Structures are given as structure tokens and as C-alpha cells.
């Protein structure tokens, strides 16, 4: 069967991927008067159904405010001035606001995506959903292009630049010759079993739990919706964890107060996520520029995934805007600027992961080191300040 060829389309920036990175970049460019088309292989509904975390750094919130899409965030988001560490019978609060003057906001990534989608539609900007066989080509020339199929026709977008915002498994990074890219990776030997439930959160602030049985996290999406995680083996399957078993195991890992305050109920979503640290360098290949999960992955322990995407897009939008105003220096510096912040966030996420999880190969010595590190953190204002600075987000 032959495929019809659609008329080539011309734009300044073709963005592959309509997750937060792609949508944020699209809005920042739209606001600056730069034409951009977003191409997404999934449907709008599928993108909005993906369950993701939502602890937003102040820099991310400020970016959303600048775009005029923070009204619902301020109405529904939960401002957190601290986080708590639980270990054994005790609990230590890290005073984010008192130590840094900054805070974080709990607002689901799905809601950020919805707000950005709505703003893009209201502004009349083009997003192509359910694009099949997406490919990128000629990004080593001055005439890069994005190709895809939709509704029985082949489509060709001609552009000045391609922004690869299509995630870890996306086509953009996979289209780069291996000889042109260096990757760094650590795969952790455990996962997170997560449960979403319409129950009152156990605490008004997030609780990160160190326990001999393994890590746990008590989080929330709203005052009536909770998100809980426990460390588990990657060999386990979700089907092996009925709700009752999950709640019993979570309760075993909580401190006495949290055990008393825990409200259980039916799960509305349950999944196991592997943990990985990953960075690809550089983030620019001719006229193809990577951002977000296409370039890096962090374990969720430090709440940096979405926030790193936002800082990437901050640097990338500034670079593209400067280019169209006649200056190319920032575009040349994009990769190094973004990677400097990325590696600091990778370090922090790795540190929190190693501090709080049961590490199968470390044995009793490793466990004692973790306990000593936690004791030092609880007793040192300087150590708490360092953690708080990283948690609320280093400056752009």
C-alpha cells in the first residue's frame, strides 16, 4: 500500500515529545515569538494518564509563573517548608525555609502537563499527537527535519533546530551516532513499589524513611490523595503485592507516630519503578539539542527529574532566543551550562539514594555507615543546610 506524501511544513524549532520538557520549551519559545511545532507519538489522553511525581523547586514554579500558567498551581499546590527523615523510632525535620529561605511545592506532574497543554491550545500553537514512525534527519546540516506518519500520510517538518524532548526511550538520542556521545550510567539493584490512594496523607510534609527492611517514602498529591513507596526487589511483580500486603509492609517501616497516623484504603494505581542514574554528553549534536529525560535520568529519591527538565529548558530557550536575536554564543554553551547543573543534581540524587536504601551488597559495615551518616546529618546544621540547598534546587 502506498503512503500519500503531505506537503512539507516549515517551522523554526521542531520539538519531539510533549512531556513537561517539550511543552515548557514550546511555551517559552511561543512567548518570545519563535514558531515551534511539537510532535508526540502518543495521544493527548495517554500523556495525561501517566502518573509521575510532583515536587517542584522554586525555579520551576517561577518559570511557570513567567508563562502565566501557575494559577491552578497556586490554588491547589501544597507549599512545603520542610521534609522529614525517619529512622528507627525517631524523626528529624529538615527546615528547608529556615535554612535556605526557599521551599518546594507539591503539585503533580500530570497537572503541570495539563496546564501547559491548555495554554498551548489557547495560544493556537501546533501540537501533533499520535504521530507514528517519528524520525529525525539531517541534524548535522543547516536543514534538519522531522518526519512522521499520520492518517495515512507521510509528513515532513523542515526546521532550523530539533529539540529532543522525547524521553529516555525516544528516537532523538537513539539517532545520534554512538561515536559522538559518551554515556554514564548506574543501575540500582532495587526498585520502588508505589501506591496511589484516596486517603489522607500520613503527614503534612514528605517523610523519607530509612529502615532495616528497606526504604519507604510517604508523599501526597493533595490533602485527600496519598502516594506511598517502599523499596522492593526488581524480581518482584505488582501482582504479588495486594493492597493488604503493601500496607502491612509500609507500616513495619514507619516510626510510631506515622504508624498511628497512617490511613489505608484501596489503591487506585500501583506500579514498580526501577532506579537508574544516567547522563549523555554532550547535549548538542549539530542542530539537534537534547533536554530532559532524553539526556539524563535521576533516581526519584531527590525529586529532581521534572525540575532538571525545567532547568534544561531554561538554558535551551535562552540559547534559542539569543540565536534568533543574532547571538550564537549561548547556543554553543548550552550543553556545558546544562550539564554543570545536571551533574550536581545527579550527585545529590545518588547521595540520597545511597543514604536511605538497603544496599544488598554492603552488608553490616555499609549499614553502620548509613546510620553514622544519618546521625551526623541530624546533629549538624551545616549538613542539613547542604541537604536543604540541594533539595530546594540549586540556582540556574
C-alpha positions as CSV (number, residue, x, y, z in Angstrom):
1,X,0.0,0.0,0.0
2,X,1.4,3.4,-1.0
3,X,1.5,6.2,1.5
4,X,0.5,9.8,0.5
5,X,3.1,12.5,1.0
6,X,1.8,15.5,2.8
7,X,3.0,19.0,1.9
8,X,6.3,19.8,3.8
9,X,5.8,22.2,6.7
10,X,8.3,24.8,7.8
11,X,8.9,25.9,11.4
12,X,11.8,27.4,13.3
13,X,12.0,24.7,16.0
14,X,10.6,21.2,15.8
15,X,10.1,19.8,19.3
16,X,9.9,16.0,19.6
17,X,7.9,15.0,22.7
18,X,5.0,16.6,24.6
19,X,6.1,15.9,28.1
20,X,6.9,18.7,30.5
21,X,10.2,19.5,28.8
22,X,8.7,19.8,25.3
23,X,5.7,21.7,26.5
24,X,7.7,24.1,28.6
25,X,10.1,24.8,25.7
26,X,7.2,25.3,23.4
27,X,5.6,27.9,25.6
28,X,8.8,29.8,26.3
29,X,9.5,30.0,22.6
30,X,5.9,30.9,21.8
31,X,6.1,33.7,24.3
32,X,9.3,35.0,22.6
33,X,7.6,34.9,19.2
34,X,9.5,31.9,17.9
35,X,7.5,29.4,15.9
36,X,7.7,25.8,17.2
37,X,5.7,22.6,16.4
38,X,5.5,19.7,18.9
39,X,5.4,16.2,17.6
40,X,4.2,13.5,20.0
41,X,3.8,9.8,19.2
42,X,1.1,9.2,21.9
43,X,-2.4,10.7,22.3
44,X,-3.1,13.7,24.5
45,X,-5.1,11.4,26.8
46,X,-2.2,8.9,27.1
47,X,0.2,11.7,28.1
48,X,-2.1,13.0,30.7
49,X,-2.7,9.5,32.2
50,X,1.0,8.9,33.0
51,X,1.5,9.0,36.8
52,X,4.6,11.0,37.8
53,X,5.9,12.7,40.8
54,X,5.4,16.4,41.5
55,X,7.8,18.1,43.9
56,X,8.5,21.4,42.2
57,X,11.6,23.5,43.0
58,X,11.1,27.3,43.3
59,X,12.9,27.8,40.0
60,X,10.4,25.5,38.2
61,X,7.5,27.4,39.9
62,X,9.0,30.7,38.8
63,X,9.2,29.5,35.2
64,X,5.5,28.5,35.2
65,X,4.6,31.9,36.7
66,X,6.5,33.7,34.0
67,X,4.5,31.8,31.4
68,X,1.2,32.7,33.1
69,X,0.3,29.0,33.8
70,X,0.6,28.9,37.6
71,X,-2.9,30.0,38.6
72,X,-4.1,26.4,39.4
73,X,-0.8,25.5,40.9
74,X,-1.1,28.3,43.4
75,X,-4.7,27.4,44.1
76,X,-4.1,23.6,44.5
77,X,-0.4,23.1,45.1
78,X,0.9,22.3,48.6
79,X,3.7,24.6,49.8
80,X,6.2,22.6,51.9
81,X,8.7,24.4,54.0
82,X,10.4,21.2,55.2
83,X,10.9,17.5,54.7
84,X,11.3,14.8,57.4
85,X,13.7,11.9,57.8
86,X,12.5,8.9,59.7
87,X,14.9,6.3,61.2
88,X,14.0,3.7,63.8
89,X,12.0,5.3,66.5
90,X,13.0,8.9,65.6
91,X,12.3,11.5,63.1
92,X,14.3,14.6,62.0
93,X,12.8,17.6,60.3
94,X,14.9,19.4,57.7
95,X,13.8,23.1,57.8
96,X,14.0,24.0,54.1
97,X,12.6,27.5,54.5
98,X,14.6,28.3,57.7
99,X,17.9,27.0,56.2
100,X,17.6,28.4,52.7
101,X,14.8,30.9,52.5
102,X,13.2,28.7,49.9
103,X,10.6,26.0,49.7
104,X,9.1,23.4,47.4
105,X,5.6,22.9,46.1
106,X,3.8,19.6,45.8
107,X,1.8,19.7,42.5
108,X,1.5,16.6,40.3
109,X,3.5,16.4,37.0
110,X,0.2,15.4,35.3
111,X,-1.3,18.7,36.4
112,X,1.7,20.7,35.2
113,X,1.4,18.9,31.8
114,X,-2.4,19.7,31.7
115,X,-1.8,23.4,32.4
116,X,0.8,23.7,29.7
117,X,-1.3,21.8,27.2
118,X,-4.2,24.1,27.9
119,X,-2.1,27.2,27.5
120,X,-0.6,25.9,24.2
121,X,-4.0,25.2,22.8
122,X,-5.3,28.6,23.9
123,X,-2.4,30.3,22.1
124,X,-3.1,28.5,18.9
125,X,0.3,26.7,18.8
126,X,0.5,23.4,16.9
127,X,0.9,20.1,18.6
128,X,0.7,16.9,16.5
129,X,-0.5,13.9,18.6
130,X,-0.5,10.2,17.6
131,X,2.4,10.7,15.2
132,X,3.7,7.3,14.0
133,X,7.2,6.4,12.9
134,X,8.8,9.6,14.1
135,X,12.3,10.1,12.8
136,X,14.9,12.9,12.8
137,X,17.3,13.5,10.0
138,X,19.9,15.9,8.6
139,X,20.6,17.5,12.0
140,X,24.3,17.6,11.1
141,X,23.3,20.1,8.3
142,X,21.6,23.5,8.2
143,X,18.3,21.9,7.1
144,X,17.3,19.4,9.8
145,X,13.9,17.7,9.5
146,X,11.4,15.7,11.5
147,X,9.4,13.0,9.6
148,X,6.4,11.1,10.8
149,X,3.2,9.3,9.5
150,X,-0.3,10.3,10.5
151,X,-3.7,9.5,8.9
152,X,-2.2,7.5,6.1
153,X,0.2,10.3,5.0
154,X,3.9,10.9,5.4
155,X,4.7,14.3,6.8
156,X,8.0,16.3,6.7
157,X,8.8,19.2,9.0
158,X,11.7,21.4,7.9
159,X,13.2,23.4,10.6
160,X,16.3,25.3,11.9
161,X,16.6,23.2,15.1
162,X,15.3,20.0,16.5
163,X,14.7,19.8,20.3
164,X,14.8,16.2,21.5
165,X,12.4,16.2,24.5
166,X,11.1,12.6,23.9
167,X,12.4,10.9,27.0
168,X,14.8,8.1,27.8
169,X,13.5,5.7,25.1
170,X,12.8,8.3,22.5
171,X,14.1,8.4,18.9
172,X,16.2,11.6,19.2
173,X,19.1,10.3,21.4
174,X,18.9,6.9,19.6
175,X,19.5,8.7,16.3
176,X,22.9,10.1,17.4
177,X,25.9,8.0,16.3
178,X,27.4,6.2,19.3
179,X,30.8,7.5,18.5
180,X,29.6,11.1,19.0
181,X,28.2,10.5,22.5
182,X,29.5,9.4,25.9
183,X,27.1,7.9,28.3
184,X,27.4,7.4,32.1
185,X,25.1,5.0,33.9
186,X,24.4,3.3,37.2
187,X,21.5,0.9,37.5
188,X,20.5,0.3,41.1
189,X,19.7,-3.3,42.3
190,X,16.2,-2.4,43.6
191,X,13.0,-0.7,42.7
192,X,10.2,1.4,44.2
193,X,6.8,-0.2,44.6
194,X,4.4,2.8,44.5
195,X,0.7,3.0,45.6
196,X,-1.7,5.9,44.9
197,X,-4.7,6.0,47.2
198,X,-7.6,8.4,48.0
199,X,-6.6,8.6,51.7
200,X,-5.5,11.4,53.9
201,X,-1.6,11.8,53.9
202,X,0.2,10.5,57.0
203,X,1.9,13.8,57.4
204,X,1.7,17.4,56.1
205,X,5.3,17.0,54.8
206,X,7.1,14.3,53.0
207,X,8.7,11.6,55.2
208,X,11.8,9.8,53.8
209,X,12.3,6.5,55.8
210,X,15.5,4.6,56.5
211,X,14.7,1.2,57.9
212,X,16.5,-2.1,58.1
213,X,13.8,-3.7,56.0
214,X,14.3,-1.1,53.3
215,X,13.5,2.5,52.2
216,X,10.0,4.0,52.3
217,X,8.5,7.3,51.3
218,X,5.3,8.9,52.5
219,X,4.2,11.5,50.0
220,X,1.0,13.1,48.7
221,X,-0.8,14.6,45.7
222,X,-3.4,16.6,47.6
223,X,-4.9,16.8,51.1
224,X,-7.0,13.8,50.3
225,X,-4.7,11.8,47.9
226,X,-1.6,10.0,49.1
227,X,1.4,8.5,47.3
228,X,3.5,5.9,49.2
229,X,6.6,3.9,48.1
230,X,8.5,1.0,49.5
231,X,11.9,-0.4,48.3
232,X,11.4,-3.8,46.7
233,X,13.3,-6.3,44.6
234,X,13.3,-5.9,40.9
235,X,12.4,-9.6,40.7
236,X,9.0,-8.9,42.3
237,X,5.8,-8.3,40.3
238,X,3.0,-5.9,41.1
239,X,0.6,-8.9,41.2
240,X,2.5,-10.2,44.2
241,X,1.6,-7.1,46.2
242,X,-2.1,-7.0,47.0
243,X,-3.1,-3.9,49.0
244,X,-3.2,-5.6,52.4
245,X,0.4,-6.8,52.0
246,X,1.6,-3.4,50.9
247,X,0.0,-1.6,53.8
248,X,1.4,-4.1,56.3
249,X,4.9,-3.8,54.9
250,X,4.8,0.0,54.9
251,X,3.6,0.1,58.5
252,X,6.5,-2.1,59.6
253,X,8.9,0.6,58.2
254,X,7.3,3.6,59.8
255,X,8.1,5.3,63.1
256,X,5.5,5.0,65.9
257,X,3.8,8.3,65.2
258,X,3.4,7.6,61.5
259,X,2.1,4.1,62.2
260,X,-0.7,5.7,64.4
261,X,-1.5,8.4,61.7
262,X,-1.5,6.1,58.7
263,X,-4.8,5.8,56.9
264,X,-5.1,2.9,54.5
265,X,-7.6,2.3,51.7
266,X,-7.9,0.7,48.2
267,X,-5.1,1.6,45.7
268,X,-6.1,3.4,42.6
269,X,-2.7,2.9,40.9
270,X,0.2,0.5,41.7
271,X,3.5,0.0,39.9
272,X,7.1,-0.9,40.3
273,X,9.7,1.5,39.0
274,X,13.4,0.7,38.6
275,X,16.0,3.2,39.7
276,X,18.7,4.5,37.4
277,X,21.3,7.3,37.2
278,X,22.1,8.2,33.5
279,X,23.7,11.1,31.7
280,X,24.5,11.5,28.0
281,X,27.2,14.0,26.9
282,X,27.1,16.3,25.1
283,X,23.5,17.5,24.8
284,X,24.0,19.2,21.4
285,X,24.7,17.4,18.1
286,X,24.7,19.9,15.3
287,X,21.2,21.2,15.2
288,X,19.8,18.5,17.5
289,X,19.6,19.5,21.1
290,X,18.5,17.2,23.9
291,X,16.6,18.2,27.0
292,X,15.0,16.4,30.0
293,X,14.9,12.6,30.2
294,X,16.3,12.3,26.6
295,X,19.6,13.4,28.1
296,X,19.6,12.2,31.7
297,X,17.7,10.2,34.3
298,X,17.9,10.5,38.1
299,X,16.6,8.2,40.7
300,X,13.4,9.8,42.2
301,X,14.9,10.0,45.7
302,X,15.9,13.6,45.3
303,X,12.8,14.8,43.4
304,X,14.9,16.1,40.5
305,X,13.5,14.6,37.3
306,X,10.9,17.2,36.3
307,X,13.0,20.0,37.8
308,X,16.1,19.1,35.8
309,X,13.9,19.2,32.7
310,X,12.8,22.7,33.6
311,X,16.3,23.9,34.1
312,X,17.4,22.3,30.8
313,X,14.6,24.1,29.0
314,X,15.5,27.4,30.8
315,X,19.0,27.2,29.3
316,X,17.8,25.9,25.9
317,X,15.1,28.6,25.5
318,X,17.5,31.3,26.4
319,X,20.0,30.0,23.9
320,X,17.5,29.7,21.0
321,X,16.0,33.2,21.8
322,X,19.5,34.7,21.7
323,X,20.3,32.9,18.4
324,X,17.2,34.4,16.7
325,X,18.3,37.8,18.0
326,X,21.6,37.4,16.3
327,X,23.9,35.9,19.0
328,X,25.0,32.3,18.9
329,X,27.3,32.2,21.9
330,X,24.6,30.9,24.3
331,X,23.7,28.1,21.9
332,X,27.3,27.0,21.8
333,X,27.4,27.0,25.6
334,X,24.0,25.2,26.1
335,X,25.4,21.7,26.7
336,X,28.1,22.7,29.2
337,X,25.8,25.0,31.1
338,X,23.0,22.4,31.4
339,X,25.4,19.6,32.3
340,X,27.0,21.6,35.1
341,X,23.7,21.7,36.9
342,X,22.7,18.2,35.9
343,X,25.8,16.6,37.5
344,X,25.2,18.4,40.7
345,X,21.6,17.1,40.8
346,X,22.8,13.6,39.8
347,X,25.2,13.7,42.8
348,X,22.5,14.7,45.2
349,X,20.0,12.1,44.0
350,X,22.7,9.4,44.2
351,X,23.7,10.6,47.7
352,X,20.1,10.4,48.9
353,X,19.6,7.0,47.3
354,X,22.7,5.5,48.8
355,X,21.9,7.0,52.2
356,X,18.3,5.8,52.6
357,X,18.1,2.4,50.8
358,X,19.0,-1.0,52.0
359,X,22.0,-1.9,49.8
360,X,22.2,-5.7,49.2
361,X,26.0,-5.9,48.8
362,X,27.1,-3.5,51.5
363,X,26.4,-5.8,54.5
364,X,26.6,-4.8,58.1
365,X,29.5,-2.3,57.5
366,X,27.5,-0.4,55.0
367,X,24.5,-0.3,57.3
368,X,26.6,1.2,60.1
369,X,28.0,3.8,57.7
370,X,24.4,4.8,56.8
371,X,23.5,5.1,60.4
372,X,26.5,7.2,61.1
373,X,25.7,9.5,58.2
374,X,22.2,9.9,59.3
375,X,23.3,10.7,62.9
376,X,25.8,13.3,61.5
377,X,23.0,14.9,59.4
378,X,20.6,15.1,62.3
379,X,23.2,16.7,64.5
380,X,24.8,19.2,62.1
381,X,23.2,22.4,60.9
382,X,25.8,22.7,58.2
383,X,24.9,19.2,56.9
384,X,21.2,20.0,57.0
385,X,21.8,23.2,55.1
386,X,23.7,21.4,52.4
387,X,20.9,18.9,52.0
388,X,18.3,21.7,52.0
389,X,20.1,23.8,49.4
390,X,20.2,20.8,47.0
391,X,16.6,19.7,47.8
392,X,15.0,23.1,47.1
393,X,17.1,23.4,43.9
394,X,20.5,25.0,43.1
395,X,20.2,28.3,41.2
396,X,20.1,28.3,37.4
